[in-house]
């Protein structure tokens, strides 16, 4: 006769029991145990369905893996079993309490994820199928085994990408696409200056600028990152730690300047940005890694250039805005990940397991990454 072992973590002990079919009617110390077998098995199944592992921030600001309630898909949502997520600078800020999620979004970190459809919620309109490989833009919740997502923010994974590669796509590529096409409205043959050109957003922006037949110029902080940026398509790479990037931009453009600047640095770069900007140019600010204040004649110098200062964030946009962004990206860009002319590719710097997430954050904080840092969540 065979035995089944059932472990109940909450009771901190294991019971070796007969299967329910074999133990029916059997007496142990004068008591029937068939009901006990069934109830324990049902309890275990219920616990597995209602809980999940997630990376959470503790009171000391450290990250660790915990069991938390598993989300249920609401009206118009799909439940994704997560294979991987990717780090973003916003995660570092949220961990420190400096960038809280928008109202109604998960408190769990993670702005993008890849995985498979585990459940289809009520009111879903698309022809989604259970088990399909997908990737999603999130307002939060990517650092967990399951995440519920509005169907409008979900994209199919290109057939030539695996789920780890797909996790590097949504936030970085949709951000870059939004900045270039929804905000700056870049045109063919324009020069685009991209700061942090070896980052996830930066490397995506370089490829997207090439895709629309404009000219990408990048700044980075090391020779290795310059080499990488040029490999993915940058026309010129400038090490801002060793050179005045505004002089190099003017030299490259024969004095005209950059038509568009994608700026995640802010304060410390403002004066050189204006020097680099072409007349009537568009300076798109989407981060402030170099500070939120600017000392000096910012507005006067910007006014003399007739410059446009455009500011944008993606996380706090409306569902309708994000849905249109995802739809446009899916139609205009996603097919190029499967083509050869030109071929687009997500760039992965490194991959970490869930339990090593603190090391992953330290890697990003030290500015060591070239491309995206991936956190492996589920086993597929």
N, C-alpha and C positions, 0 to 999 in steps of 0.2 A: 504494500500500500504506500502511495506517495504522499509527501508532505508539502505544503505551501507555507513559505515564511512571510509573514506580514509585519512590517516595521511601522510603529506609530511613534513619530518623533515627539509629538506633544506629550506623550506619556513616558518617554525616555526608556522604553523597553521593547523587546521583540517577542512576539508570540509565535511559536511553531504549532500550526494547526492543520487539521485535515482540510482538504477542499470541501466546499459546501455540499457537493454531490456525494462525497464519501462519508462525510460526518453526519449526514442526515439520520436522525434517530439514535446516533451513538451517544452513550452516557459517559461523562467524565466526572468522577466523584459524585455520581448520582444525579447530575444535572445535564440537560440537553445543551449542546453547544452549537447546534446548527444555526440558530438565530444569531449567535455571537459572531460566527464566521461571516455570515452575510452582512451583518451590520458593520463589522470592521472593514470589510472590502468596500462597502458603499461609502464609508467615511473617508477611506483613503482616496477613492475616485473623486469624491466631492471636493476634497482638499486640493487635489491636483488641478481640478477645473477652475477653482475659484482663487487660487493664489499663483504667484510667479516670483521669480528672482528678479531683482532690480538693483542697480547701483544707486545708493542714496547718500546724501550728505549728512554726517552726524553733527552733533552740537559743537564739536571742535573744528568743523569745517573740513573734515577728512571724508574721503569716499570709501564706501564699503558695500559688499553685496548682502542684501537682506531679502526676506520673504515679505511681499506686500500683496494686497488684493489685486487680482487680475481684472483689467477693464472689460466691460461689455460694450459691444458696438451699439451706438444709439442710432436714431433714424438717419439714414443716408450714409452710414459709416461701415467700413470694413475692419475686421480685426486681423492684424498681421502678426504672424509668429516671426519674431525678429531673428535674422541671421547675424547682422552686424549693424553698427552705427559708426559715425565718424565725429571726431572732435572739431569744435569750432571755438573761436575766441570768446563767443558769448557764453560757452560752458564755463570757462575760467572765471568770468565775471559773475555768473549766477551762483557758482559755488561759494564765492566770497560775499554773496548777498547784495551785489551791486547791479544786478540785471534780472529782476524778478520776471517770471512768466506773465504774459497777458492774462487778464481775467478769464477763467474758464479752462485754461490750459493746465496740463499736468505739471506738478511740482518737480517731477523727475527730469533730470537733464537730458539733452539730446534733441537736436533739431532736424535730424534726418535718419532714415533707417532703410534697410533692405530686408526682404524675407519672403514668406509665402502667405497667401490668403488662408487664414484659419477659420474664419466665420464671416458670413455675409449678413449684415444687419437689416432691419426692416426699412422699406422705402428706398433701397438701392436701385438705381435706374440702369446702370451699366451692365454689360454682359460679362461680369466677372465670374471666374470659376475658382472653386476651392483648390488650393495647391498651386495656383499660378504664381510665378515669380514676379515680384513687384518691388518698387522703391517709392519712398514717400517723403514729402516735405512736411515737417512737423512744427508745432508750436512748443513742443516739449514731449518727453516720454520715451525718447529713443534708447535710453540706457536701460532697457528692460526686455524681458523675454516676449512680451506682447504689448502692442500699442493699437489703440482704436483711432482710425483716421477717416475724415470725410473723403468720400470716393473721388471728389474733384481734385484732391491733392496727391493722388496716386498715379504712378506711371508704370508701364510694363518695362521689365529689364530687357535691354537689347540682347539678342540671342548670343552674341559673341562675348558678353561680359558675364563673369561669375558674380555671386551675391556679395562678395567682399569688395569687388571693384564697383558694383552698383551702389554700395553704401557711400562711396566717395562723390557721388553725383549730385543729389538733390539740392542741398543748401548752397554749396559753392557754385555750381553751374547756374542754378536759377538766380542767385544773387548777381553773378556776373552778367547774365543775360538781361536781367531787369535793369541794371545800371546802364548798360550799353544801349539797349533798344527802347525801354519804357521811359527812362529818365533822360539820358544824353542824346538819344536818337542819332546815333552815329551813322555816318555816310561813308560810302566807298571813297578810298584815297585820302581820308582824313588821318591825321596822326593822333594816336591815343597814348598818353603817358600813364603807365600802370605802376603804382607803388606796390611793394611787396610782391614782386612779379613771380616769385617762386612759391608762394603760398597756394592754398587750394583755390581761392577765388582768383588770385593773380594768374595762375597757370591756366585756369579755365578762360579767363578774360583774354589772354594772349591768343588762344586757339579760336575763340569766338570773333576776335578782331580780324584775324586772318580769314575766317569763314566769310565775313562780309566785305572782304577785299579792302580793308583799311590797314593802317600800318602801326603795329604795336612797338612801343618803346618802354622799357621797364627799368625800375630801380630795385636793387637787392643789396644785401649787406655782406656778401662774401664771394670770392672767386668761384666757388663750387656752385652757388646759386645762380651766378651770372651764366656759367656754362650751361646749366640746366635750362634756364629761361630761353637761351638762344636755341637750344635743341628743340624746344616745343614751339618755336616760331618767332621769338622776339627779333625785330630788325636791329635793335641796339640794346645793349645792357649796360647799366651804369651802377657802379658801386658807390652808393651815397656816403659811405664812411670815408672814402678816399678822394672823391671828386665832387665838385659842385654840379649837381645834376641839371640845374637850370642852364648853366653854360653849355653843357653837352647837348641838351635838347635844342637850344637855339642854334648851335653849330650844325646839328643833324638836319634841322628844318630850314637852314639857310636864313636864320633870323626871324622866321615867321612865328615859331612856337607851336605848342600842341593845341590841337582843336578841342580835345577832350582830355581831362585828367580824372582818373579813378583814384581817389584818395582815402585810405583807411588810417592815415597818420594824424592829420589835423594840425594842431598847434605848432609843433616844431618845424613843420614844412611850409607854413602858410606863405612866407615871403618868397621863397624859391618857387613855390607853385605859381604865384602871380607872375613872377619873372618868366616862367616857362610857358605861360598861357598865351595863346594867340589872341589877336583882337577878335572880340565877340565869341571867345572860347567858352566852353562849358566845364566848370570845375565841379565834379560830383563828389561830395563828402559822404562817406558811409561808415566811418569809424574815427576814433580819436586816440589811437595808441600812443601818439606823441603829445598828448595834452589837449585839454578843452578850451584853453585860453590863448589869445593872440595879443601880444603887445606891439603897438605900432600903428602905422597908417594903413591898416588893412582895407578899409572901405574906400579910402581915397585912391589907392593904387588899383583896386579892383574896378572902381568907377572909370578910371582913365583907360582901362583896357576894354571897357564896356562888357566886362566879364559876367557870366551867369554862375552864381553859386547855388548849386542844387544839392539838397540834403535828402538822404533816403535811408530808411531801414525796411527790412522785409518782415520781421517777426510779428510786428504789431499791425500789419496790414489786415484788411478785411478778408473774409473767406472769398468774397466775390473777386477781389483783386488777385488773390493768390490763385484762384481757379483759372482766371484768364491767363495769368502768367504760365501756369503749368500747361494749359491747352496750347498756347502759342509755342512754348518750348518743345512740347511733344511733336507738334507738326513741323516746325521749322528747323529744329536742331537734332532731335533724337535719331532720325534716320541716318545722320552723318556718322554716328558711332558704328554703323555697320557698313559704311561705304569706304572707298579708298581714295576718293578725290573730293575734298580732303578728308582724311580720317581723323576723328576726334578720339581722345582717350583720357579717362580719369587718371590722375597721377597719385600713386600711393607711396607714402614715405615709409610707413612701418605699420605693423599690426600687433595688438596687445590682447591678452585674455581679460575677461571681466575682473578677475582678482588683481590684475596689474594696472588697473585704471589710474591709480595715483602716479605711477611711473610714466604713463602716457601723458598726463597733464603736465608733469615736470618737463617732459621732452618738448612740449609746445611752449611752455613758459620760458624755456631757455632758447627759443627761436632756432632749434636745431632741425626742424622738419623742412623737407622739400616736398611739397604736395600734402596729401591728406594723411592723417593718423587714424587708423581703423581700430575699433574695439569689437572683437568677436564675441557675440552674445550667445547664439544658439548653435547646436551641432546639426549640420545638414549633410 
